[in-house]
């Protein structure tokens, strides 16, 4: 599977485990609310700074976002 899709699935999994909407994640990560759906679908090639923002929003390490 493509790394972008794997990453997107992990973001969605963590988000749903927390009971967060895509908008809540976007606000917590200081990202535009329209950006999260395309990340979760694996359509975005996200930068390391966006990955860091998402990890901080979830209060996890960056490596946690890449674990299976």
C-alpha positions in Angstrom: 0.0 0.0 0.0 1.1 3.5 -0.8 2.7 5.4 2.2 0.3 8.3 1.8 -2.7 5.9 2.1 -1.1 4.2 5.2 -0.5 7.5 6.8 -4.0 8.7 6.1 -5.5 5.6 7.5 -3.4 6.0 10.7 -4.5 9.6 11.1 -8.2 8.6 10.6 -7.8 5.7 13.1 -6.3 8.0 15.8 -8.9 10.7 15.1 -11.8 8.3 15.4 -10.4 6.7 18.6 -10.4 10.1 20.2 -13.9 10.7 19.0 -12.8 13.8 17.1 -14.3 15.2 13.9 -12.0 16.2 11.0 -12.7 19.8 12.0 -11.6 19.2 15.6 -8.3 17.7 14.4 -7.7 20.6 12.0 -8.3 23.1 14.7 -6.0 21.2 17.1 -3.3 20.9 14.5 -3.7 24.5 13.2 -4.5 23.2 9.7 -7.2 24.2 7.3 -10.3 22.0 7.9 -10.5 21.1 4.2 -7.0 19.6 4.4 -7.7 16.7 6.8 -10.1 14.7 4.4 -7.5 14.7 1.7 -4.8 13.5 4.1 -7.1 10.7 5.3 -7.8 9.6 1.7 -4.1 9.5 1.0 -4.3 12.2 -1.6 -1.8 14.6 0.0 1.9 14.4 0.1 2.2 16.0 3.5 5.3 17.8 4.7 7.2 16.9 7.8 6.0 20.1 9.5 2.3 19.0 8.9 3.2 15.6 10.2 4.6 17.2 13.3 1.5 19.3 13.8 -0.7 16.3 13.6 1.5 14.3 16.0 1.4 17.2 18.5 -2.4 17.5 18.2 -2.7 13.8 19.1 0.0 14.1 21.7 2.0 11.2 20.1 5.4 10.8 18.7 5.9 11.3 15.0 7.0 7.6 14.8 3.6 6.6 16.2 1.9 7.9 13.1 3.9 5.4 11.0 3.4 2.3 13.1 1.2 -0.5 11.7 
